[in-house]
Every structure is written in C-alpha cells, then in structure tokens.
Amino acid sequence: MVLHQAGLFPIAGFPSPIVFVLYPLIPWIGVMAAGYAFGSLYQMDHERRRRWLITIGASAIFLFIVVRATNLYGDPSEWSRQKNVIFTVLSFVNTAK
C-alpha cells in the first residue's frame, strides 16, 4: 500500500508511527522506464522519429477512445450522453487519475 497509494499508513499496525505518502513510488517507476525507452527514439533521424511519435500518440488516443467507449474498464464514473455534443464530449473525457 505504501508504494502504490497516497495517504497515511501505520508502519506495523496500531499503535505505531505513521508514514505519510504524498505520491506513490510505483507509478513513477513506470514514468522513468518510459523515459528511458524514449531515449533511444530520440537518437533516430528526424523523419523516422516523427513517424514513430505520431504513430505512438495516435495509437494511445485510439486505445483511450476504445477503452473509454466501452465503460468496462478504467474510471468508475461512466460517461453518458448529455444535452448537446460539447457536454457529451466533456463527459467522455472526464476521467479520474
């Protein structure tokens, strides 16, 4: 729990000192690993790097739309149709971290 979620955690049950976790460590390991992997991308020539980055970005957006449209995984609050297109789009992209 200490590595994955923010909050107050007792070290060894009650009564023991409490640890305050401001930001969990495990998500940052993923961010650092992605940065390490992207380092090799930035050693490529300009056109090849640009194609890769556009492909990765478009794939990520497409996967977000597919996963979010199903309402089966991810954010606990489901999106729904609203009174107009703008509010429907806002409902769709209104996700929690």
Biopython code that builds the backbone (N, CA, C, O; Angstrom):
import numpy as np
from Bio.PDB.StructureBuilder import StructureBuilder

atoms = [
    (1, "MET", "N", (0.821, -1.194, 0.000)),
    (1, "MET", "CA", (0.000, 0.000, 0.000)),
    (1, "MET", "C", (0.862, 1.254, 0.000)),
    (1, "MET", "O", (0.533, 2.233, -0.671)),
    (2, "VAL", "N", (1.953, 1.234, 0.740)),
    (2, "VAL", "CA", (2.806, 2.419, 0.844)),
    (2, "VAL", "C", (3.407, 2.776, -0.506)),
    (2, "VAL", "O", (3.588, 3.955, -0.809)),
    (3, "LEU", "N", (3.720, 1.772, -1.325)),
    (3, "LEU", "CA", (4.328, 2.026, -2.621)),
    (3, "LEU", "C", (3.310, 2.362, -3.706)),
    (3, "LEU", "O", (3.677, 2.918, -4.741)),
    (4, "HIS", "N", (2.041, 2.036, -3.487)),
    (4, "HIS", "CA", (1.058, 2.164, -4.558)),
    (4, "HIS", "C", (0.026, 3.266, -4.343)),
    (4, "HIS", "O", (-0.510, 3.779, -5.325)),
    (5, "GLN", "N", (-0.281, 3.654, -3.104)),
    (5, "GLN", "CA", (-1.334, 4.631, -2.856)),
    (5, "GLN", "C", (-0.834, 5.732, -1.935)),
    (5, "GLN", "O", (0.004, 5.511, -1.061)),
    (6, "ALA", "N", (-1.374, 6.923, -2.156)),
    (6, "ALA", "CA", (-1.050, 8.058, -1.286)),
    (6, "ALA", "C", (-1.920, 7.997, -0.029)),
    (6, "ALA", "O", (-3.022, 7.449, -0.062)),
    (7, "GLY", "N", (-1.427, 8.557, 1.076)),
    (7, "GLY", "CA", (-2.211, 8.602, 2.307)),
    (7, "GLY", "C", (-1.349, 8.395, 3.541)),
    (7, "GLY", "O", (-0.121, 8.439, 3.480)),
    (8, "LEU", "N", (-2.025, 8.167, 4.668)),
    (8, "LEU", "CA", (-1.365, 7.901, 5.948)),
    (8, "LEU", "C", (-1.420, 6.403, 6.233)),
    (8, "LEU", "O", (-2.485, 5.792, 6.155)),
    (9, "PHE", "N", (-0.270, 5.814, 6.564)),
    (9, "PHE", "CA", (-0.202, 4.375, 6.799)),
    (9, "PHE", "C", (0.578, 4.088, 8.070)),
    (9, "PHE", "O", (1.685, 4.600, 8.237)),
    (10, "PRO", "N", (0.020, 3.271, 8.983)),
    (10, "PRO", "CA", (0.812, 2.843, 10.138)),
    (10, "PRO", "C", (1.900, 1.864, 9.686)),
    (10, "PRO", "O", (1.672, 1.063, 8.780)),
    (11, "ILE", "N", (3.056, 1.923, 10.299)),
    (11, "ILE", "CA", (4.175, 1.080, 9.891)),
    (11, "ILE", "C", (3.927, -0.379, 10.261)),
    (11, "ILE", "O", (4.146, -1.265, 9.435)),
    (12, "ALA", "N", (3.477, -0.645, 11.480)),
    (12, "ALA", "CA", (3.311, -2.040, 11.911)),
    (12, "ALA", "C", (2.016, -2.233, 12.678)),
    (12, "ALA", "O", (2.000, -2.990, 13.649)),
    (13, "GLY", "N", (0.938, -1.587, 12.287)),
    (13, "GLY", "CA", (-0.324, -1.706, 13.000)),
    (13, "GLY", "C", (-0.420, -0.662, 14.102)),
    (13, "GLY", "O", (0.508, 0.117, 14.320)),
    (14, "PHE", "N", (-1.538, -0.655, 14.784)),
    (14, "PHE", "CA", (-1.773, 0.339, 15.830)),
    (14, "PHE", "C", (-1.211, -0.143, 17.146)),
    (14, "PHE", "O", (-1.355, -1.340, 17.392)),
    (15, "PRO", "N", (-0.615, 0.588, 17.990)),
    (15, "PRO", "CA", (-0.106, 1.950, 17.825)),
    (15, "PRO", "C", (1.332, 1.894, 17.317)),
    (15, "PRO", "O", (2.190, 1.275, 17.946)),
    (16, "SER", "N", (1.586, 2.510, 16.231)),
    (16, "SER", "CA", (2.943, 2.581, 15.695)),
    (16, "SER", "C", (3.087, 3.916, 14.962)),
    (16, "SER", "O", (2.098, 4.604, 14.710)),
    (17, "PRO", "N", (4.314, 4.269, 14.628)),
    (17, "PRO", "CA", (4.487, 5.508, 13.865)),
    (17, "PRO", "C", (3.742, 5.438, 12.531)),
    (17, "PRO", "O", (3.558, 4.363, 11.961)),
    (18, "ILE", "N", (3.327, 6.581, 12.058)),
    (18, "ILE", "CA", (2.563, 6.659, 10.817)),
    (18, "ILE", "C", (3.445, 7.265, 9.734)),
    (18, "ILE", "O", (4.180, 8.223, 9.974)),
    (19, "VAL", "N", (3.357, 6.687, 8.534)),
    (19, "VAL", "CA", (4.103, 7.180, 7.374)),
    (19, "VAL", "C", (3.119, 7.949, 6.490)),
    (19, "VAL", "O", (2.039, 7.450, 6.177)),
    (20, "PHE", "N", (3.496, 9.159, 6.091)),
    (20, "PHE", "CA", (2.681, 9.946, 5.168)),
    (20, "PHE", "C", (3.275, 9.825, 3.775)),
    (20, "PHE", "O", (4.417, 10.225, 3.547)),
    (21, "VAL", "N", (2.503, 9.273, 2.842)),
    (21, "VAL", "CA", (2.947, 9.117, 1.465)),
    (21, "VAL", "C", (2.238, 10.177, 0.635)),
    (21, "VAL", "O", (1.019, 10.135, 0.468)),
    (22, "LEU", "N", (3.013, 11.130, 0.113)),
    (22, "LEU", "CA", (2.431, 12.197, -0.694)),
    (22, "LEU", "C", (2.140, 11.707, -2.108)),
    (22, "LEU", "O", (1.071, 11.976, -2.657)),
    (23, "TYR", "N", (3.085, 10.993, -2.690)),
    (23, "TYR", "CA", (2.883, 10.444, -4.030)),
    (23, "TYR", "C", (3.494, 9.049, -4.066)),
    (23, "TYR", "O", (4.639, 8.872, -3.649)),
    (24, "PRO", "N", (2.760, 8.061, -4.553)),
    (24, "PRO", "CA", (3.265, 6.687, -4.545)),
    (24, "PRO", "C", (4.434, 6.487, -5.501)),
    (24, "PRO", "O", (4.548, 7.187, -6.508)),
    (25, "LEU", "N", (5.286, 5.547, -5.187)),
    (25, "LEU", "CA", (6.511, 5.307, -5.932)),
    (25, "LEU", "C", (6.302, 4.492, -7.204)),
    (25, "LEU", "O", (6.938, 4.779, -8.218)),
    (26, "ILE", "N", (5.442, 3.499, -7.183)),
    (26, "ILE", "CA", (5.326, 2.571, -8.307)),
    (26, "ILE", "C", (4.948, 3.264, -9.618)),
    (26, "ILE", "O", (5.546, 2.934, -10.642)),
    (27, "PRO", "N", (3.987, 4.212, -9.657)),
    (27, "PRO", "CA", (3.722, 4.883, -10.931)),
    (27, "PRO", "C", (4.936, 5.627, -11.473)),
    (27, "PRO", "O", (5.107, 5.714, -12.689)),
    (28, "TRP", "N", (5.783, 6.164, -10.598)),
    (28, "TRP", "CA", (6.969, 6.881, -11.072)),
    (28, "TRP", "C", (7.984, 5.939, -11.698)),
    (28, "TRP", "O", (8.747, 6.353, -12.571)),
    (29, "ILE", "N", (8.009, 4.694, -11.277)),
    (29, "ILE", "CA", (8.906, 3.727, -11.909)),
    (29, "ILE", "C", (8.488, 3.535, -13.364)),
    (29, "ILE", "O", (9.345, 3.432, -14.242)),
    (30, "GLY", "N", (7.186, 3.487, -13.630)),
    (30, "GLY", "CA", (6.694, 3.383, -14.997)),
    (30, "GLY", "C", (7.042, 4.610, -15.828)),
    (30, "GLY", "O", (7.399, 4.484, -17.000)),
    (31, "VAL", "N", (6.941, 5.788, -15.238)),
    (31, "VAL", "CA", (7.293, 7.017, -15.948)),
    (31, "VAL", "C", (8.778, 7.030, -16.286)),
    (31, "VAL", "O", (9.160, 7.407, -17.394)),
    (32, "MET", "N", (9.612, 6.623, -15.340)),
    (32, "MET", "CA", (11.055, 6.593, -15.592)),
    (32, "MET", "C", (11.413, 5.548, -16.653)),
    (32, "MET", "O", (12.286, 5.791, -17.487)),
    (33, "ALA", "N", (10.752, 4.399, -16.628)),
    (33, "ALA", "CA", (11.015, 3.372, -17.636)),
    (33, "ALA", "C", (10.605, 3.858, -19.025)),
    (33, "ALA", "O", (11.306, 3.600, -20.004)),
    (34, "ALA", "N", (9.476, 4.559, -19.118)),
    (34, "ALA", "CA", (9.049, 5.111, -20.410)),
    (34, "ALA", "C", (10.049, 6.151, -20.892)),
    (34, "ALA", "O", (10.363, 6.191, -22.082)),
    (35, "GLY", "N", (10.552, 6.984, -20.007)),
    (35, "GLY", "CA", (11.564, 7.969, -20.391)),
    (35, "GLY", "C", (12.840, 7.313, -20.873)),
    (35, "GLY", "O", (13.462, 7.777, -21.829)),
    (36, "TYR", "N", (13.223, 6.251, -20.223)),
    (36, "TYR", "CA", (14.425, 5.515, -20.645)),
    (36, "TYR", "C", (14.226, 4.927, -22.036)),
    (36, "TYR", "O", (15.132, 4.979, -22.869)),
    (37, "ALA", "N", (13.038, 4.366, -22.293)),
    (37, "ALA", "CA", (12.750, 3.779, -23.607)),
    (37, "ALA", "C", (12.690, 4.863, -24.685)),
    (37, "ALA", "O", (13.126, 4.636, -25.813)),
    (38, "PHE", "N", (12.157, 6.029, -24.350)),
    (38, "PHE", "CA", (12.069, 7.109, -25.331)),
    (38, "PHE", "C", (13.436, 7.687, -25.669)),
    (38, "PHE", "O", (13.579, 8.346, -26.699)),
    (39, "GLY", "N", (14.430, 7.465, -24.845)),
    (39, "GLY", "CA", (15.775, 7.948, -25.143)),
    (39, "GLY", "C", (16.296, 7.389, -26.451)),
    (39, "GLY", "O", (16.926, 8.109, -27.226)),
    (40, "SER", "N", (16.042, 6.118, -26.705)),
    (40, "SER", "CA", (16.504, 5.520, -27.964)),
    (40, "SER", "C", (15.734, 6.075, -29.160)),
    (40, "SER", "O", (16.269, 6.135, -30.267)),
    (41, "LEU", "N", (14.491, 6.479, -28.946)),
    (41, "LEU", "CA", (13.720, 7.084, -30.019)),
    (41, "LEU", "C", (14.336, 8.409, -30.455)),
    (41, "LEU", "O", (14.348, 8.732, -31.642)),
    (42, "TYR", "N", (14.837, 9.164, -29.508)),
    (42, "TYR", "CA", (15.401, 10.469, -29.829)),
    (42, "TYR", "C", (16.808, 10.388, -30.412)),
    (42, "TYR", "O", (17.401, 11.421, -30.724)),
    (43, "GLN", "N", (17.342, 9.213, -30.561)),
    (43, "GLN", "CA", (18.613, 9.050, -31.260)),
    (43, "GLN", "C", (18.403, 8.779, -32.749)),
    (43, "GLN", "O", (19.368, 8.744, -33.512)),
    (44, "MET", "N", (17.152, 8.588, -33.166)),
    (44, "MET", "CA", (16.840, 8.344, -34.576)),
    (44, "MET", "C", (16.883, 9.659, -35.358)),
    (44, "MET", "O", (16.895, 10.742, -34.773)),
    (45, "ASP", "N", (16.905, 9.546, -36.684)),
    (45, "ASP", "CA", (16.856, 10.757, -37.507)),
    (45, "ASP", "C", (15.466, 11.383, -37.409)),
    (45, "ASP", "O", (14.511, 10.737, -36.979)),
    (46, "HIS", "N", (15.367, 12.646, -37.811)),
    (46, "HIS", "CA", (14.166, 13.448, -37.590)),
    (46, "HIS", "C", (12.896, 12.818, -38.171)),
    (46, "HIS", "O", (11.897, 12.713, -37.459)),
    (47, "GLU", "N", (12.903, 12.404, -39.412)),
    (47, "GLU", "CA", (11.689, 11.876, -40.053)),
    (47, "GLU", "C", (11.235, 10.558, -39.436)),
    (47, "GLU", "O", (10.043, 10.356, -39.205)),
    (48, "ARG", "N", (12.165, 9.680, -39.174)),
    (48, "ARG", "CA", (11.803, 8.383, -38.562)),
    (48, "ARG", "C", (11.261, 8.590, -37.149)),
    (48, "ARG", "O", (10.270, 7.971, -36.762)),
    (49, "ARG", "N", (11.914, 9.464, -36.380)),
    (49, "ARG", "CA", (11.445, 9.775, -35.023)),
    (49, "ARG", "C", (10.053, 10.378, -35.062)),
    (49, "ARG", "O", (9.202, 10.013, -34.251)),
    (50, "ARG", "N", (9.802, 11.293, -35.988)),
    (50, "ARG", "CA", (8.496, 11.944, -36.112)),
    (50, "ARG", "C", (7.409, 10.915, -36.427)),
    (50, "ARG", "O", (6.331, 10.949, -35.834)),
    (51, "ARG", "N", (7.693, 9.996, -37.364)),
    (51, "ARG", "CA", (6.718, 8.939, -37.699)),
    (51, "ARG", "C", (6.399, 8.082, -36.480)),
    (51, "ARG", "O", (5.234, 7.788, -36.213)),
    (52, "TRP", "N", (7.430, 7.681, -35.741)),
    (52, "TRP", "CA", (7.229, 6.854, -34.549)),
    (52, "TRP", "C", (6.392, 7.591, -33.503)),
    (52, "TRP", "O", (5.456, 7.015, -32.947)),
    (53, "LEU", "N", (6.712, 8.843, -33.233)),
    (53, "LEU", "CA", (5.986, 9.601, -32.214)),
    (53, "LEU", "C", (4.531, 9.824, -32.609)),
    (53, "LEU", "O", (3.642, 9.733, -31.762)),
    (54, "ILE", "N", (4.274, 10.113, -33.880)),
    (54, "ILE", "CA", (2.889, 10.273, -34.333)),
    (54, "ILE", "C", (2.139, 8.952, -34.237)),
    (54, "ILE", "O", (0.976, 8.932, -33.834)),
    (55, "THR", "N", (2.787, 7.851, -34.600)),
    (55, "THR", "CA", (2.148, 6.535, -34.502)),
    (55, "THR", "C", (1.839, 6.178, -33.054)),
    (55, "THR", "O", (0.746, 5.696, -32.755)),
    (56, "ILE", "N", (2.782, 6.409, -32.160)),
    (56, "ILE", "CA", (2.563, 6.107, -30.739)),
    (56, "ILE", "C", (1.452, 6.983, -30.172)),
    (56, "ILE", "O", (0.583, 6.489, -29.454)),
    (57, "GLY", "N", (1.469, 8.262, -30.483)),
    (57, "GLY", "CA", (0.439, 9.177, -29.984)),
    (57, "GLY", "C", (-0.939, 8.839, -30.507)),
    (57, "GLY", "O", (-1.906, 8.821, -29.745)),
    (58, "ALA", "N", (-1.044, 8.567, -31.814)),
    (58, "ALA", "CA", (-2.339, 8.214, -32.398)),
    (58, "ALA", "C", (-2.848, 6.889, -31.839)),
    (58, "ALA", "O", (-4.047, 6.737, -31.607)),
    (59, "SER", "N", (-1.953, 5.936, -31.622)),
    (59, "SER", "CA", (-2.355, 4.649, -31.036)),
    (59, "SER", "C", (-2.861, 4.828, -29.606)),
    (59, "SER", "O", (-3.849, 4.208, -29.211)),
    (60, "ALA", "N", (-2.191, 5.664, -28.840)),
    (60, "ALA", "CA", (-2.622, 5.912, -27.455)),
    (60, "ALA", "C", (-3.999, 6.572, -27.422)),
    (60, "ALA", "O", (-4.841, 6.206, -26.602)),
    (61, "ILE", "N", (-4.230, 7.536, -28.302)),
    (61, "ILE", "CA", (-5.538, 8.192, -28.363)),
    (61, "ILE", "C", (-6.613, 7.202, -28.788)),
    (61, "ILE", "O", (-7.698, 7.178, -28.206)),
    (62, "PHE", "N", (-6.324, 6.387, -29.797)),
    (62, "PHE", "CA", (-7.279, 5.383, -30.266)),
    (62, "PHE", "C", (-7.618, 4.385, -29.156)),
    (62, "PHE", "O", (-8.789, 4.063, -28.954)),
    (63, "LEU", "N", (-6.610, 3.896, -28.440)),
    (63, "LEU", "CA", (-6.856, 2.951, -27.349)),
    (63, "LEU", "C", (-7.662, 3.591, -26.230)),
    (63, "LEU", "O", (-8.522, 2.935, -25.643)),
    (64, "PHE", "N", (-7.399, 4.871, -25.920)),
    (64, "PHE", "CA", (-8.191, 5.568, -24.913)),
    (64, "PHE", "C", (-9.651, 5.620, -25.329)),
    (64, "PHE", "O", (-10.538, 5.346, -24.520)),
    (65, "ILE", "N", (-9.910, 5.969, -26.588)),
    (65, "ILE", "CA", (-11.290, 6.077, -27.068)),
    (65, "ILE", "C", (-11.988, 4.717, -27.004)),
    (65, "ILE", "O", (-13.139, 4.633, -26.576)),
    (66, "VAL", "N", (-11.305, 3.661, -27.422)),
    (66, "VAL", "CA", (-11.912, 2.321, -27.401)),
    (66, "VAL", "C", (-12.208, 1.884, -25.964)),
    (66, "VAL", "O", (-13.308, 1.414, -25.670)),
    (67, "VAL", "N", (-11.236, 2.039, -25.081)),
    (67, "VAL", "CA", (-11.425, 1.594, -23.688)),
    (67, "VAL", "C", (-12.483, 2.438, -22.986)),
    (67, "VAL", "O", (-13.319, 1.905, -22.256)),
    (68, "ARG", "N", (-12.451, 3.736, -23.200)),
    (68, "ARG", "CA", (-13.419, 4.622, -22.544)),
    (68, "ARG", "C", (-14.823, 4.419, -23.102)),
    (68, "ARG", "O", (-15.798, 4.514, -22.356)),
    (69, "ALA", "N", (-14.946, 4.142, -24.395)),
    (69, "ALA", "CA", (-16.269, 3.972, -25.016)),
    (69, "ALA", "C", (-16.995, 2.749, -24.484)),
    (69, "ALA", "O", (-18.226, 2.722, -24.472)),
    (70, "THR", "N", (-16.257, 1.736, -24.044)),
    (70, "THR", "CA", (-16.900, 0.512, -23.562)),
    (70, "THR", "C", (-17.467, 0.656, -22.157)),
    (70, "THR", "O", (-18.364, -0.099, -21.782)),
    (71, "ASN", "N", (-16.966, 1.608, -21.370)),
    (71, "ASN", "CA", (-17.375, 1.781, -19.969)),
    (71, "ASN", "C", (-17.135, 0.525, -19.137)),
    (71, "ASN", "O", (-17.749, 0.360, -18.083)),
    (72, "LEU", "N", (-16.251, -0.364, -19.593)),
    (72, "LEU", "CA", (-15.996, -1.598, -18.860)),
    (72, "LEU", "C", (-14.752, -1.538, -17.985)),
    (72, "LEU", "O", (-14.612, -2.331, -17.054)),
    (73, "TYR", "N", (-13.850, -0.610, -18.272)),
    (73, "TYR", "CA", (-12.584, -0.573, -17.545)),
    (73, "TYR", "C", (-12.187, 0.874, -17.327)),
    (73, "TYR", "O", (-12.505, 1.750, -18.131)),
    (74, "GLY", "N", (-11.494, 1.110, -16.238)),
    (74, "GLY", "CA", (-10.945, 2.442, -16.013)),
    (74, "GLY", "C", (-11.716, 3.217, -14.979)),
    (74, "GLY", "O", (-11.876, 2.772, -13.843)),
    (75, "ASP", "N", (-12.188, 4.363, -15.369)),
    (75, "ASP", "CA", (-12.838, 5.289, -14.452)),
    (75, "ASP", "C", (-14.152, 4.720, -13.926)),
    (75, "ASP", "O", (-14.954, 4.212, -14.710)),
    (76, "PRO", "N", (-14.391, 4.792, -12.618)),
    (76, "PRO", "CA", (-15.624, 4.231, -12.065)),
    (76, "PRO", "C", (-16.879, 5.013, -12.470)),
    (76, "PRO", "O", (-17.973, 4.448, -12.481)),
    (77, "SER", "N", (-16.739, 6.304, -12.801)),
    (77, "SER", "CA", (-17.916, 7.062, -13.232)),
    (77, "SER", "C", (-18.054, 6.947, -14.745)),
    (77, "SER", "O", (-17.184, 7.382, -15.500)),
    (78, "GLU", "N", (-19.155, 6.358, -15.167)),
    (78, "GLU", "CA", (-19.369, 6.118, -16.590)),
    (78, "GLU", "C", (-19.717, 7.421, -17.304)),
    (78, "GLU", "O", (-20.319, 8.318, -16.714)),
    (79, "TRP", "N", (-19.335, 7.519, -18.574)),
    (79, "TRP", "CA", (-19.725, 8.671, -19.365)),
    (79, "TRP", "C", (-21.122, 8.411, -19.914)),
    (79, "TRP", "O", (-21.546, 7.260, -20.018)),
    (80, "SER", "N", (-21.826, 9.462, -20.261)),
    (80, "SER", "CA", (-23.179, 9.308, -20.795)),
    (80, "SER", "C", (-23.481, 10.450, -21.754)),
    (80, "SER", "O", (-22.795, 11.472, -21.760)),
    (81, "ARG", "N", (-24.523, 10.260, -22.567)),
    (81, "ARG", "CA", (-24.963, 11.314, -23.474)),
    (81, "ARG", "C", (-25.536, 12.454, -22.650)),
    (81, "ARG", "O", (-26.232, 12.246, -21.656)),
    (82, "GLN", "N", (-25.221, 13.667, -23.093)),
    (82, "GLN", "CA", (-25.693, 14.860, -22.401)),
    (82, "GLN", "C", (-26.617, 15.645, -23.323)),
    (82, "GLN", "O", (-27.026, 15.154, -24.375)),
    (83, "LYS", "N", (-26.941, 16.872, -22.916)),
    (83, "LYS", "CA", (-27.916, 17.663, -23.678)),
    (83, "LYS", "C", (-27.395, 18.137, -25.032)),
    (83, "LYS", "O", (-28.195, 18.437, -25.918)),
    (84, "ASN", "N", (-26.058, 18.215, -25.219)),
    (84, "ASN", "CA", (-25.503, 18.561, -26.528)),
    (84, "ASN", "C", (-24.148, 17.882, -26.705)),
    (84, "ASN", "O", (-23.647, 17.227, -25.790)),
    (85, "VAL", "N", (-23.562, 18.044, -27.885)),
    (85, "VAL", "CA", (-22.318, 17.338, -28.229)),
    (85, "VAL", "C", (-21.168, 17.764, -27.330)),
    (85, "VAL", "O", (-20.371, 16.925, -26.910)),
    (86, "ILE", "N", (-21.070, 19.041, -27.029)),
    (86, "ILE", "CA", (-19.950, 19.537, -26.199)),
    (86, "ILE", "C", (-19.976, 18.894, -24.824)),
    (86, "ILE", "O", (-18.941, 18.437, -24.340)),
    (87, "PHE", "N", (-21.139, 18.849, -24.185)),
    (87, "PHE", "CA", (-21.227, 18.254, -22.859)),
    (87, "PHE", "C", (-21.039, 16.731, -22.910)),
    (87, "PHE", "O", (-20.541, 16.139, -21.952)),
    (88, "THR", "N", (-21.431, 16.100, -24.011)),
    (88, "THR", "CA", (-21.189, 14.661, -24.166)),
    (88, "THR", "C", (-19.691, 14.390, -24.268)),
    (88, "THR", "O", (-19.188, 13.453, -23.648)),
    (89, "VAL", "N", (-18.978, 15.197, -25.042)),
    (89, "VAL", "CA", (-17.522, 15.043, -25.162)),
    (89, "VAL", "C", (-16.856, 15.293, -23.807)),
    (89, "VAL", "O", (-15.944, 14.563, -23.419)),
    (90, "LEU", "N", (-17.307, 16.311, -23.098)),
    (90, "LEU", "CA", (-16.751, 16.580, -21.763)),
    (90, "LEU", "C", (-17.007, 15.426, -20.803)),
    (90, "LEU", "O", (-16.142, 15.092, -19.994)),
    (91, "SER", "N", (-18.181, 14.816, -20.884)),
    (91, "SER", "CA", (-18.474, 13.641, -20.060)),
    (91, "SER", "C", (-17.540, 12.479, -20.422)),
    (91, "SER", "O", (-17.093, 11.735, -19.549)),
    (92, "PHE", "N", (-17.253, 12.337, -21.724)),
    (92, "PHE", "CA", (-16.389, 11.259, -22.188)),
    (92, "PHE", "C", (-14.958, 11.406, -21.691)),
    (92, "PHE", "O", (-14.341, 10.422, -21.281)),
    (93, "VAL", "N", (-14.428, 12.613, -21.724)),
    (93, "VAL", "CA", (-13.027, 12.813, -21.328)),
    (93, "VAL", "C", (-12.858, 13.125, -19.844)),
    (93, "VAL", "O", (-11.732, 13.297, -19.376)),
    (94, "ASN", "N", (-13.960, 13.202, -19.098)),
    (94, "ASN", "CA", (-13.890, 13.474, -17.658)),
    (94, "ASN", "C", (-13.527, 12.197, -16.914)),
    (94, "ASN", "O", (-14.400, 11.446, -16.481)),
    (95, "THR", "N", (-12.229, 11.965, -16.774)),
    (95, "THR", "CA", (-11.757, 10.753, -16.100)),
    (95, "THR", "C", (-11.003, 11.140, -14.835)),
    (95, "THR", "O", (-10.545, 12.274, -14.693)),
    (96, "ALA", "N", (-10.884, 10.201, -13.934)),
    (96, "ALA", "CA", (-10.107, 10.402, -12.718)),
    (96, "ALA", "C", (-8.737, 9.789, -12.900)),
    (96, "ALA", "O", (-8.567, 8.836, -13.661)),
    (97, "LYS", "N", (-7.780, 10.326, -12.212)),
    (97, "LYS", "CA", (-6.407, 9.835, -12.310)),
    (97, "LYS", "C", (-6.316, 8.454, -11.732)),
    (97, "LYS", "O", (-5.237, 7.861, -11.719)),
]
sb = StructureBuilder()
sb.init_structure("model")
sb.init_model(0)
sb.init_chain("A")
sb.init_seg("    ")
for serial, (resi, resn, name, xyz) in enumerate(atoms, 1):
    if name == "N":
        sb.init_residue(resn, " ", resi, " ")
    sb.init_atom(name, np.array(xyz, "f"), 0.0, 1.0, " ", f" {name:<3s}", serial, name[0])
structure = sb.get_structure()
